[in-house]
Amino acid sequence: MEFHRAAEVIEVGRTLAIDALDSLNVDDRLRRLARADRGQRC
């Protein structure tokens, strides 16, 4: 029973960590795109 509970907690933690990393990567990509776009306009 306890092991099953721990596995659930770990799975939720992994999902949250992956989501957080995904949003960081998206932000980074958007920033890079914005920078490239600004460079082309100049």
C-alpha positions in Angstrom: 0.0 0.0 0.0 2.7 2.5 1.0 4.8 1.6 -2.0 1.9 2.3 -4.3 1.3 5.7 -2.7 5.0 6.5 -3.1 4.9 5.5 -6.8 1.9 7.9 -7.3 3.7 10.8 -5.6 6.8 10.2 -7.8 4.7 10.0 -10.9 3.0 13.3 -10.1 6.3 14.9 -9.3 7.8 13.8 -12.6 4.8 15.1 -14.5 5.1 18.5 -12.8 8.9 18.6 -13.4 8.4 17.8 -17.1 5.7 20.4 -17.5 7.9 23.0 -15.8 10.9 22.2 -18.0 8.6 22.3 -21.1 7.4 25.8 -20.2 11.0 27.0 -19.6 12.0 25.6 -23.0 9.1 27.3 -24.7 9.9 30.6 -23.1 13.6 30.2 -24.1 12.6 29.4 -27.7 10.2 32.4 -27.9 12.9 34.7 -26.5 15.3 33.4 -29.1 12.8 33.9 -31.9 12.0 37.4 -30.7 15.7 38.3 -30.7 16.2 36.9 -34.2 13.1 38.7 -35.4 14.3 42.0 -34.0 17.7 41.5 -35.6 16.2 41.0 -39.0 14.1 44.2 -38.7 17.1 46.4 -37.9 
